[in-house]
Structures are given as structure tokens and as C-alpha cells.
Amino acid sequence: MKKRLNRRDFLKQSSAAGLGVALGSMAMGGCAGVKQPQLKTKPVEHLVTPPIDTVRVGYVGIGNQGSGHLRNLLRIEGVEMKAVCDIREERISWAQKECEKAGKPKPTGYSNGPEDFKRMCDTEDLDLVYNATPWEWHVPISVKAMETGSHAATEIPGAITLEECWETVETAEKYQKHYCTMENCNYDRTELMLFNMVRQGLFGELLHAECGYLHDLRGWKFGKAYFPNDWRLKHSIRRNADLYPTHGLGPVAQWMNITRGNTFEYLVSMSSPSLGLKREAVKRYGKEHPLARTDYALGDVVSTLIKTNKGQTILVTHDTNSPRPYSRKILIQGTKGLARKYPEQKIFIEGTSRRHRWKDLSDYNEQYKHPLLTSLEKKAEGAGHGGMDFIEDYRLIQCLREGKPTDSDVYDGATISSIVALSEKSIASKSTSIECPDFTRGKWKTRKPLGIVTA
């Protein structure tokens, strides 16, 4: 019988893994037996900042996602790329040439090591610092940006520890700056249509949702392009958690008005055995290779069940170590019917659909097409992930230029990102129920839900 970990042992074990600093007293705010931190700042219902005619951008991390976002920003009116930062000089050179090809001024390059973003923030007059870096750099870069007077946007997750979640909230409130977790799947075609359906009441009162990130990443974790420095692999060695919850949970949280009239109350998480990565390492490198002899903490399938204040349930799945087709397992269910995205897009609405039979979701495309797609579909052609990357970048710039609240703010980002650390704690304590922190400190009761926006 395994010995139950007490809190002290759990913290020691996590610290030994190199990430335990996340689980201190502040980090576990909202969990059973631990008080939420008493911040010196006050929550804001919906942050409004002065409009910016031309958004001056400093971009950090010009890799796969970063290069795509940079191209998007060069296509959006009212953006000036002032600076680019990366640890590789060749990526700086590439980004500068892209700007010049687009007829834009050459941005200043910063490539003097992994912390050169600090010099960029201290030197440049920037309105927005946007980063697409390994997970552990998301918060340090964004906090420095806000401290030096810029808004911040980051690739997902917006934070990987509870301590970081609270740090982003406190910093954004202190400096009155936007901190946006850039969840592109909120802007995917199907998710936008389902959002429109929810807002128009097609599913009735919402009851349940399923979502996740089910993506065979063994080739990324061990592939030649990233090995031996892939940060995903390092986290898979150290942490048993839902490491990447926001692709599925971002849209679901918007549908259920999380932080905006509703909130996550508590969750339970558990994982399957961890077998896939060790087997893959043996297959690629042989039994005696260090990676074949490594113990991987991440379970091949992590399942998390969340309960909301409204009583709804959300099942979130993380599966990145297994041979399987890609899926985000999107399903939304209410009192009048339900719809799913994978493996086929189907819908059932009581009184409209044939009894006990699915209908093709495409039958509803024109009636429930989201206005953002109507406005931006053509402009988004050719952009990453079917165009949704362009739409999320466009909306961010649009909100900054118009001085309006962003579609997703610091509370939204902290809430969906916190599932990483909360699921880790639940798994480590034999699937104990874990309370979810309220990053709004009660403001979720009066914050207005996101409406149907358009460009």
C-alpha cells in the first residue's frame, strides 16, 4: 500500500522536481485548509484602458508560434513592430527581414541570452509585449512587461503554477494593464458557432461539457527538431498533471460564463499509468539510453472533473503520450440537446432532430455562424491553425486600439491555467477534491459575460 503524502512531503517532492516553488502557501490559495493570499490590489470588473492609435509591439520568442503571430501582426492595421527578442540570432534576423518585406521599419533585435527581454522592456517604448516562449518564461516576461508600462499577451498556458497565477493577477491590477492568455481555440470556427448557439439558448440551460487536449506529441518530445531541449519533455518527466488544459477549457469556460457570473468550485483529477514515453524512448534510442532509463511522472491519460458554482460538470482530458488521432473532445450539453466536435461534428436538439439520431452540425453553419467569422474569414485565410490565430491577434489589437476590455482578461487566463497545478495536487493526494481559487475575489458575481463581438 502506498504511503499517503502529507503536505510537507508533497512540497519536498515537488521542489525536488524543480517546480515545487509553485506550491507554497500563496500558490495553494483556495485549496482546502489554505487561505487565499490577501493581495494589496483590488480586483477590476472589466479593465478599460486609454485607446492606442498605433500599438507598438515587442515580440519575444520567434519560434513556430511566434513566427506565425509576427506575420499576423504585420497584416493588422495599427501595429508597429518595434522590437523582437529571441535567444537565437538567426530568428532575430528572420523577423527583421519579414518586417522589411512587409514594408515596415526594421525592429530592434535583442538576443543576448534568455533574459534579454528585460533589456528590451527597459529600453523600448512599447504598448504590448507578446511572447511565445517555453511555458516557464510566460509569466516572468509578462510581469516585466507590465512593470515597465506595457500590456502583456502570452501563449498558453498563461501560468503553470498557482503562485504564478496570483502573480499575474496582482501585477495586472497594480499597474492596470491587460494580461491576456492567447487561447486561439476560442476563435476556431466550430467553437465560435457553439458559443453563438449557447448565447441564443439553443441548448437550453447548460448541464455538462467535455473537452481536452488529445494530441500525440511523442514526435515533438523526442523529435530531432527539439530533442534534447524540448521543454514539454522536461515537464513530462517532472509533473503528473493536466499540463495543457486551456485548448479545450478556454471555449467551455466562455460558454459557461466562468469568472463572469459563474466560477469553478472544485475539481478531482486522476491519471493512468505512465508508459508511453518510456516505451517511445526505448524504441528510438535503445534500452540503455538515459531517456529510456528515465522515470516519467506524467500519466498517459489525465482526467479532471470540475464542478461549477451553477452545478455544471466539465470533464477535461489530457493525453499527449499515446498513439491516437488529434482531438479536443469538444462536447456541450444542455436541457434541450447537445453538440460535439470530435470525431464528427454532430448535434441533437429535442423537437428538431429525429428521435435518437444525430444531425450534422454543418446544417446549422449559416444560421449560427459567428459574426467574427463573417468579418474576418477572408483576412484570416492562410494564417495558422485554420485562421483562428489571426482572429485572436486581430481581436487583441482591436480591443487595445478601441480602449475596450479584452475578450479574455487576467482572471480568465489565471482561472483556466490554474487547472495545471490544481490537477497536480489532486493526483498527488489520491484524487482528493481540491477547491479552485477565486482570482476575482467575488467579482465573478457581477462581471458581465462575454457577448457576441464582431470586427
N, C-alpha and C positions, 0 to 999 in steps of 0.2 A: 504493500500500500504506500502510495506516495505521501511524503510529509507535506502538510499544508503550509504554504508560505505565509508567514506573518508580514506585516507592513515593513518592518526593518529588513528582513531577509529579501523581500521583493525589491526594495530600494537598492540594497547592496548588489543584487544580481543585475539589475538594470544598469547601475553605474558601471559595473564591470564590463558591460556590453558597450560602453562608450556613449550611451544615450540616457543614462539614468538621471542626469541633471534635470531632465524634464519632469521627474516625478516627485519633486519636493513638495513642501506644504502648499506653495502657491499653485503648483501645477495641478494638484488634485482638488482644486476648488470646486465645490459642488458635489463631490463624491461623498458617500456615506461616512459620517464621522469626521469629516474635514470641512471647515468653513471656507466659503469663497473668499478670495482676497478683498480687503477693503481698499479699493482704489481711491486715489486722491482726486481723480477726474470724475466727471459726471456723464452719464450716457446721453446720446443725442437721438431724438426720434428719427429724423431724416436730415442728414448733413447737407446744407446748401452753402456753396462757396461762390465767390465772385466769378462771373464768366470770363473765359480766357479766349481771346480772339485767335491767337496762334499758340498752340500747345507746343512748348519746347521740350523735347524728349531726350533723355539719356537712357540708352538701352544696354543692359548687362546680360551677357550670355548669348553669343551668336552661333548657337548650335542648330540642331534640327528645328525645334520650335521657334527659337529666337530668330533664325533667318526668315522663317515664314511670317512672323509678326512684323519684322522690319519691312519686308516687302509690302505687307498690308498697309502699314502706317505711311509709307511713301505714296500710296494711292489715295489716301484720305485727305480731303481738303482741310486746311488749317493746322497742319502738323509740320514742325521743323525738327529734323533730327540733328540735335546739337552735339551729341557725344555718343560714342559706342565703347563698350568695355568688355574685354574677354581675356582669358589667360593666354590665348594663342594669337600671336601677331598676325598670322595668316587670315584669321577670321576678322580681325580689325580691318585689314586691307580689303578683304572681300566686301565688307559692309560699306566702307568708304566708296568703293567703286560702284556699288549698287546705288548709292545716293547720287553720285555724279551721273550715272546712266539715266536716272530718273529726272535729271535736270535740277537737282537740289545741291545746295552747298555741301562741301566735304565736311563731315563731322570730325571733331577731335577724337583721337584714339587713346584709350587707356588700357595698357596691357602689362603693367609692372607687378605681376603676381595676383593671387586670388583676392587680395583686399584693396586693389587699386580703385574699386568703386568708391571708396571713401574719399580719395583724392578727387575723383570726378564730381562727387556731390559737393565737396568743399570749394571746388574751383568754378564749376559751371553755374550759370543762371538757368535753372531747369524748373519746369512746371510739373513734369511727370518723370518718374524713374520706373522703368518697366523691366522686369527681369525674368529670364527663362534659364535658370541655373539648377544644379542639383538641389534636392529638397532642403538640405541643411543650411543653404545660403539664402533661402527665400526671405526669412524674417530679418536676419542681420542687414541685408541690403535695403529692405523696405523701411526698416526702422531708421537707418541712417538717412534715407531719403526724406522721411517726414521730419526728422530733427533738423534738417538743413533747408526746410521750406518747400519741399516738393510733395505732390501726391504720389502714391505708390500703387503699382499694379504688379502682380506676380503670377507666374504659372502655378498650377496646383500640385499638391495641396498648399493652402495658404500658410500652414504651420504644421509641424509634425509632433509637437508636444503641447501639453496643456499650458505649461509655462509660457511658451511662445504665443499661444492663442491669447492669453491675457495681456502679454506684452504688446501685441498689435492693437488690441482694444484700447489699452491705456495710452499708447503713443498717438493713435489717431484722434482720441478725444482731447489729449493735451494740446496738440498742435492744430486741431480742427482741419485735418487733412483726410482725403479719401484713401482708404486702403482696400483695394479690390482684388479678390481672388478670381482669376480669369478662368472660369469654368466654361469652356467652349461648348460642352454638350447641352447647356441651357439653350443654345441657339441652333441646335440641329433641327432639321425640317420636321421630323415626327414629334420631337419633344415640344416644339413651338405649337404645333397643331393640337397636341393633347392639352397643353396649357390653355389654349383658346377654348377647347371643349370644356375643360374644368370651369373656366370663368363663366361660360354660358350655361352651366348647370346640366350639361348633357348626362353626366354620370350620377347626378343627384348629390347626396351627402357622401363625402369620401370616407371610406372604411379602411382601405388597405392598399399598400403599394409594394412592389418588388423591384429591385434594381441591383446594380453592382458593376464590377469590372472583371470580366472573364476573358482573359487575353493571354495566350501562350507566349510568354516573354523569355523562354529559355534561350532563344537565339540572341536576344538582347543582352541577357545577363552573362552569357558566356561567349557571345559572338566576337569575331576578330575586331570589329569596329570599336568595341567598348572594353573588352577584356584587356588587362586585368583591373581596370579602374572604374568599372561600372558601379555607380552609386546604388542602383537598385539591388545588385547582388550583395553589397555590403549591408544594406538594411535587411535583406532576406536572411543573412547569417545571424544578425543580432536580435531581430524583433519578431515576435509572433503576434500579429495584429492585422487588422484590415488596413494595409499600408496606403491604399489608394481609393478612398470611398467616394470622392466627390463627383466623378463622372456620372454615376447613377443617382447619387443622393442630391446633387445640385438641382436638377429639374424637379425631383419629387418634393424637395423642401419648398420650392416656389409654389408648386401646385397646392401644397398643404398649408401655405402661409406661415412657415416656420420663421420665427422671430418677428412676425408681423400679424399678430392675432392668434398665434399658436406657438408651441415650443416643444422641444424634445424633453421628456420627463426622465426616462431611464432606459437602459439597454442591457441586454445579455448577449455575450459573444462566446463562441467556441470554435475550435479548429480541428481539422482532420490531422492525421499524421503527416510529417514532413518527409516525403520520399522522392519527389520528382527531381529536385535539384541535385541531390547526391547521385542518383542514377544517371542523370544527364552528364555530370562531371566525369563519372566512370566511363561512360560511353565515349566522351570526347577526348579524355586525357589519360585514361588508364587508372587502375586501382591505386597506384602508388602516388599519384599526383596529389599535391597539398589540397586542392579543391575537392578531390574525391574522398579525402580523409577528413574533410571539414564537416562539422555538425551544423545543419541549417535550422534556425529557430522557426522560420515561417512555415506554418501548416499549408499544405497544398490547397485546401479549401477552408476559408474562414467565413463563418456565417454569423451575422449580427442581427438581432431583432430589437427594434426600437419602438417604444411606446410614446405617443404624443400626448399633450395636455387634453386634446379633444378625444382621446381614446383610440385613435387610429394606430395601426401597426405597420411597420416598414421592415421588410426583410432585405438585408444588404449582403451581397456575396462578393468575396474576393478570391480569385482563382487565376494565378499567373504562372504556376509551375507545372501545369498539366497539358497534355496534348488535347486540343479542343478548338472548335471554331470560335471566332470572336463573338462576344455578346455583352450587352449591358443589362440584359434581363429585365427590360422595362415592362412594367405592368401597373396599371392604375385601376382600382375597383371602387365602385360606389353603390348606393342603394338602387340605382336604375340600370347598372350594367358595368362593363369593364372593357378595357382595351389592352393589347400587348404589342410590343415591337419585335421581339425575337421569339422563335426563329422566323416566323412570318408575321406580317403586320395584320392583325385581326381585331375585330370589335364585336361586341354583343350589347345591344340596347333593348331592354324589355319593351315590348309593344311595337317595336320597329323591326327587329331581327327575327328571322324564323326560329321557332322554339328549339332550343338545344343545338343551334347551329351558329357558327361564326360567320361573320361577313368580312369582306376585305376592307381594311381601314382606308384603302385608296378611294373607296366610294365616297368618302367624306372630305377628300382633299380640297375641293373647290369651296365647299360651304364653310369649312373651318380653317382655311389657310390663314396663317398669322400675318398681320399687316407688315411685319418686318420683312417677311419673305417677299411680299408683293413689292415693297420699296427697294429691297437690296439684292434680290436674287441675281439680277444681271451683273451688278457690280461685284458680287461675290464669286462669280464664275472663275474657276482656276485656283482659288485660294485653298488653303489646307483644310483637310477633313470635310470635303464637300462644300466648302464655303462658310462653314459656321465660324471658323477662326476670324474671317474678315468681318462678319457681322458683330461678333463680340468686341473686336477692336474698334469698329465704327461706332458702336453704341457708347463705349467708354469715352472716345473723343467727343462725340456729340454732347454727352452729358457735361463734360468739362467746359466745352465751348459755350453751352447754354446756361451754365450755372445751375444745373438741376441735380438732384440726388442720383447716384448711380444705380443701375438695376440690381446690383449686388454690393452690399457695403461690408464694413469690417465685422459687423455682428453676424451677417450671413456667412461670411468666409470662416470666421472662428468657429461657428456652430457646426458646419459640415466637416471642417478639418479636424475638429476635436475628436471625431469618431476614431481616428488613428490611435490616440493614447487611451481613450476610454475602452476600446475593444481590447487593447493590450492588457489593461488592468483586469478586465473581466475574465479573459482567458487565463491569466496568471493565477487568479483566485478561484479556479474551478467553476467558471461561468457564473460567478456572483453577479447579482443585479447591481448595476452601477448608476448612480444619479448623474444626469447630464448638467453641466454648468449652465447658468443663465447669464450669458455675456451681456445681455441688455439690462440686467438688474431690474427687471419688472417692466421695462418699457415695451416688451413684446405685446403687452395687453392693449396698448394704444397705438402702436405703429401701424401704418396703413399697408395693406397688401400691395404687391406689385401689380399694376394694371396692364392692360394691353397697350404696349407702347409701339411707336412707329418711327421710322426715319423721315 
